Amino acid sequence: MIQLNSKQRKVLEKAAHDLEPVVIVGANGVSAQVEAMVSEQLRQHELIKVKFNEFKDEKRELSLQLQETCNATLVRVIGNIAIFYRESEEAENRHFAKALSKASKETL
């Protein structure tokens, strides 16, 4: 899990704007299956949205739980949607590395 500064968060939020949620938290809450699904989607896409149809009052705590179990970074919770980022293990699949690096240098 990486620490993001405000400019890096903005870069990822902008990139996530047009994404549709790929994981939906329903009546069963954040189960092992949901955690596995989030982890797999992060492996494939790096940046994803998770929608909370249920457990809306606990979405912040559940998002932090997902962040820990999936070794991801919680970018932001907006409404009932959480945005997660995890850098790809394969260098050729890192779509946001250059933009995040540039945003981190701008704050120095």
C-alpha positions as CSV (number, residue, x, y, z in Angstrom):
1,M,0.0,0.0,0.0
2,I,1.4,3.4,-1.0
3,Q,0.7,6.8,0.6
4,L,-0.8,9.3,-1.8
5,N,-0.5,13.0,-1.7
6,S,-3.4,15.2,-2.7
7,K,-2.2,15.7,-6.3
8,Q,-1.7,11.9,-6.8
9,R,-5.3,11.4,-5.4
10,K,-6.6,13.9,-7.9
11,V,-4.8,12.0,-10.8
12,L,-6.4,8.7,-9.8
13,E,-9.9,10.3,-9.1
14,K,-9.8,11.8,-12.6
15,A,-8.9,8.5,-14.1
16,A,-11.6,6.7,-12.2
17,H,-14.3,9.2,-13.1
18,D,-15.6,7.2,-16.1
19,L,-15.1,3.8,-14.6
20,E,-18.1,1.7,-13.6
21,P,-18.0,-0.2,-10.3
22,V,-16.7,-3.7,-10.8
23,V,-17.5,-5.0,-7.3
24,I,-20.7,-4.5,-5.4
25,V,-21.0,-5.0,-1.7
26,G,-24.5,-6.4,-1.0
27,A,-26.4,-8.1,1.8
28,N,-23.5,-10.4,2.7
29,G,-21.2,-7.5,3.4
30,V,-17.4,-7.7,2.9
31,S,-17.0,-11.5,2.8
32,A,-13.9,-13.4,1.8
33,Q,-15.4,-13.7,-1.7
34,V,-15.7,-9.9,-2.0
35,E,-12.1,-9.5,-0.8
36,A,-10.9,-12.1,-3.4
37,M,-13.0,-10.3,-6.1
38,V,-11.5,-6.9,-5.2
39,S,-8.0,-8.3,-5.2
40,E,-8.5,-10.0,-8.6
41,Q,-10.0,-6.9,-10.1
42,L,-7.1,-4.8,-8.8
43,R,-4.6,-7.3,-10.3
44,Q,-6.3,-6.9,-13.7
45,H,-7.1,-3.2,-13.7
46,E,-5.0,-1.4,-11.0
47,L,-7.8,1.2,-10.4
48,I,-11.3,0.1,-9.5
49,K,-14.6,1.3,-8.0
50,V,-16.5,-0.7,-5.4
51,K,-20.1,0.2,-4.8
52,F,-21.9,-0.2,-1.5
53,N,-25.5,-1.2,-2.0
54,E,-25.8,-2.3,1.6
55,F,-23.8,-1.4,4.7
56,K,-23.7,2.2,3.6
57,D,-23.3,3.5,7.1
58,E,-20.1,1.4,7.5
59,K,-18.7,2.0,4.1
60,R,-15.7,3.9,5.4
61,E,-14.7,1.2,7.9
62,L,-15.3,-1.6,5.3
63,S,-13.3,0.3,2.7
64,L,-10.4,0.5,5.2
65,Q,-10.7,-3.2,5.8
66,L,-10.6,-3.9,2.1
67,Q,-7.6,-1.7,1.8
68,E,-5.7,-3.8,4.4
69,T,-6.8,-7.2,3.2
70,C,-6.2,-6.5,-0.5
71,N,-2.9,-4.6,0.0
72,A,-4.4,-1.7,-1.9
73,T,-4.7,2.1,-1.4
74,L,-8.0,3.6,-0.7
75,V,-8.0,6.7,-3.0
76,R,-11.4,8.2,-1.9
77,V,-14.9,7.3,-0.8
78,I,-17.4,9.4,-2.7
79,G,-21.1,8.8,-1.9
80,N,-21.5,5.0,-1.8
81,I,-18.5,4.3,-4.0
82,A,-15.0,3.6,-2.9
83,I,-12.0,4.0,-5.3
84,F,-9.1,1.6,-4.8
85,Y,-5.6,1.6,-6.4
86,R,-2.9,-1.1,-6.4
87,E,0.1,-0.8,-8.7
88,S,0.4,-3.7,-11.1
89,E,3.1,-6.3,-10.4
90,E,4.1,-6.4,-14.1
91,A,5.9,-3.2,-15.1
92,E,4.4,-3.2,-18.6
93,N,0.9,-3.1,-17.1
94,R,1.4,0.0,-14.9
95,H,-0.9,2.6,-16.4
96,F,-0.6,5.2,-13.7
97,A,3.0,5.0,-12.6
98,K,4.2,7.9,-14.8
99,A,1.4,10.3,-13.8
100,L,1.7,9.4,-10.1
101,S,5.5,10.0,-10.3
102,K,5.0,13.3,-11.9
103,A,2.4,14.4,-9.4
104,S,4.7,13.4,-6.5
105,K,7.5,15.5,-7.9
106,E,5.2,18.5,-8.3
107,T,4.8,18.7,-4.5
108,L,8.5,18.7,-3.7
